[in-house]
């Protein structure tokens, strides 16, 4: 089932800045429950993605075990901005730790107990307390990027791809999941632990002018779109090698993406059709604007004429 000053920046990719999705969380929770919680709802905010926090908080070497979370370096990082760090850790644990497990941290300054739930289990060694391998760093970076939302909107997504553990099955999925999340969105890859950065590319053509989505850092990104520190590079097909099944059939995700001469372990995200908006459907979405035309930026039929 597909799913501070420094680190605070990275993980806050969509963690609630101006979140205003209505009902989406309920849908996500229902679907996730049926899939053992491995579906994800993106919500990190791009204004928080930093390229050095994942190493400066001490977790890259100390791991996500109770021992790693008890190190002074983590507590120092966490208390720079506890509210944001709490949100960041929600996504780190969701990506790295298996469903059914939790990670807890008692803040030594306040005595507050923080609990974060695992979901995707993409970095089992790191989750168990070992230093993060390069592949684990790449997969977690890709996972955090996939959960980035420039507007802090929570939208259910299907996350597909291989975990960091050699010889383990990929993130499981069903044909029903692929049918529900029928819109290929983007591939995500990079390394936020070593300063390389994180990247996205389209897994389908750029949206036409009359369509829009809150997933602007993935599907809707283009030459004029800005979602720093996430960099958009073009199309997945030109950067990545699709994963192949045992019978030779192409799978709905990528095995490797290459940029600047370096190979990365990517993840792929898919959307539901209703999360891509159409100018002319009678609803003025927050991604649409008033005007006199039929494009999302000037959608008269949905948003009226500008005053």
N, C-alpha and C positions, 0 to 999 in steps of 0.2 A: 504494500500500500504506500503508493508513492508519497513521502514527506521527508580612559575614562577620564582624566582628561583624555587619554588616548583611546582605550577600548570603548569608552563611553561614546566616542564619536562613531565608531564603526557600527556598533550594534544598534545604535539608535536610528538606524536606517529608516525605521518606520514605527518606532515604538510609541505611537500615540500622539504625535504632533497633529492637533486638529482632527483627530479621528472622528468620522461622522458616518461610518457605514451603519445602516439600520437593518437588523435582522440577519446579517451575514454571519455573525458569530454563532447564532443559533443553528444555522444551516451547517456551518463548519463543525460544530460540536456533534450534531447528529450523525453526520457522515463519518467523522473521525471515530466515534464510538463504535460504529460498525466495522471500521478498519483498524481497530486496536490503537486508535490515536495517532496513526502515522501520517494522516493528512495534516497539512499545516495551514495556518492563517497568517499571512504576512502582516507585519506591523512595525518593523524596524524603520527608523527615519534616517534618510540619507544625510542629514546634517550632523549625524553622530558617527558615521563610519570613519574610523581612523586607521591608519596603517601601522601604528606602533603599540596600541593598547593591548593587543593579544600577547605581546611578549612582556610588556612592562608590568602587567598585573601578576606575573609569576606563574600563571597557570600553564604556559607552554612547556615549562620544565617540571613543574610540580604536579601536573595532572588535575583531573576533576574529581579526585577522591576526597574523602573528608580531610585527609592529611593535607592535600594541596590547598583546600579552601581555608585551612587553619593557619597557613603561613602568614607572617607579618606583611609580606609584600602584597598579598591579595587584600588584606584588611586595609592597608594604607591606600591602595588604589580604590577600593570600594567606597571609602569614606571621603574621597574627594567630592563625590556627588552620589550619595546613597540611593536616591530615588531613580536616577538614570542607570546606575550600576545594577540595580535590582532588575530593571527592564532588560538590560543587556544580557544578564545572566539567564534570564528566562529563555532567550533564543539560543544561547550557547549550549545550555543543557538540553533543550528541545532537539537540537541538531546532533549532539554528540552522544547522548545517553539513551539507552534502549527504553522503549515504552514499558511502564510498570515500575521503573526505578525513579527515585528522587535524589536530589542533592540538596543538602541543607547547610546553612551558614549562620552562626550566631554572631552578630556584630559585637565585637568586644567593647565598643564605645557606648552602645545604647542597650545592649542585651536583647535586641530584636532578633527573632528567628526568621530567616528567609528560607522558603522552600520552593524549589524549581523542579518541574516534572520533565522526565525524559520522554522522547517520542521516536525519533528516527534511528538512533543508535549507530551513527555513521563513523564514530571514532572509538571503537571499543577499548583499545589500549590506553588512550588518553583518558577515557571515561573511568578506567580502572585505576588510574594514578600514575601511569608511566608518562615520560616525556612525549610530546606530540611528534610523531614522525612527519616527514615532509608531505607524504600523501594525506595523512590526517589533517595537517594544516591546510592543504588544498581543498579537501572535501568540506571542512568546516567553513572555510572562506567562501566557497561556492554556495553552501547552505545559507549563510548569513546574507549573501548578496541576493539569493533567490527570495529571501523574506523582506527585502528592502522595499519600502514604499515611500515615495517622495512626500506624500500627503498624510502619512500615518493612518491610512485607511486599512481596515481589516477585511481582506478578501480571501475566501477559501481558494487554495491552490493545490494541485497535485504535483508532488516532487518525485522525480524519477532519476535513477542512476545507480552507480556502484558505491558501496561503502568503501572505507579505507582499508579494511581487513582483506588480505589476500586469501583467495579461495572461498570467500563467503558469498552467498547469493546476493544479487542486487536487491534494492528496495522492492519488495513485492507489490504487485498491482493486479487488478482484475480487468477483464474486458468491460465490465460495468463501469469501473472507474474511468477508463479511457473514453467511454461513451458519454459519461456525465461531464468530464473535463475534456471536451472534444476539441478545444482550441489550442493547438501548439503555441507556446508563448516564446520562451527564450532559453538559451543555455547560459550558465554562469560559471565562471572559473577565475582562478588567480591565487594569490597567497597574501593574506593580511598579516601574517606573523613575521615575515621577513622583509616587509616593505615593498614587495613587488606590486601590490595593488590588486584590485578586483575588477573583473570585466564582464560585460554582457553582450549578447548578440541575438538577433531575431531568429526564431525558429519558424517563422512564416513571414511573408512580405510585410513591409510597413503598412500600417493602417491607412486606408484612403482618407481623404480630408473630411468626409462626413462621419467618420467613426472615431471613437476615443475610449480610453480606459484609464482607471486610476493606477494601473500597472505601468506607469509612464517610464520607469527606469529600465524596463525590459522590452515589452512589445512595442510601446509607443515611442521609444527613443529614436532619435534621428540626429542629423547634423545640427539642428537647432535646439535639441533637448539637452538639458544639463542636469545630471544627478551625481555630482561629485560626492565622494571619491570614486564612485563606480563609473568606469569608462565604457562607452558603447563602441563596439568595433565593427559592426556590420551584420553579416549573416552567419549563422552557425554552420551552414553547409560549406562555407569557404574556409572555416577555421577548425572544424572538428570532424572526427571520424565517428560515424554512427556505430553503436554497439550491434553485434550480430549474434543471433541465437545459435543453438547447437545444430539446427538444420540449415543454417546459412541465411535465414530470414532477418531482415533489418528490424531492430527493436526500437521502441519509441523514445530512445534517449541516446546520449553520446558517451563513448568510452574515453575519448581523449580530445582535448582542444589544444591547439598550438598557437602561441603568440610570441613574437620576438625571439624565435628559435628555441623556445622552451615548451615542453609538454606539461599539461595540467590535467588533473582528474576533475571533470565537470559534473554538474547536476543540471537537470532539465526541468522546467516548470510548464504546467498546462493550466488553462483557465476554463471556466464554464462560459458558454456563449452569452449568458445574460450579464456577464461582467465586462462585455465590450458594448459600448453604447452607440446608438445610431441617431444622428440628427434626422428628425422627422418622425420619431416614435411618440411624440406628444409629451415627453418628459424632459424638463430642463435639468440635465445632470450637472454636477459641479464642474465637470470637465468641458462643458459647453457654455457658450456665451451668447449674449444678445447680438443682434445684427440684422442684416438684410439678405443674407445668403443661405446656403445649405451646408456649409462646412461646420465642424464643431466649434470653430473660433468665431463663427458668425451665423448662428442657427436661429433664424427668424421663426420658424414653425414651432420650435420647442421653447425658446426663451424670449421671443418677441423682439421688437425693434428697440435699440438702445435709446434711452431718453436724451 
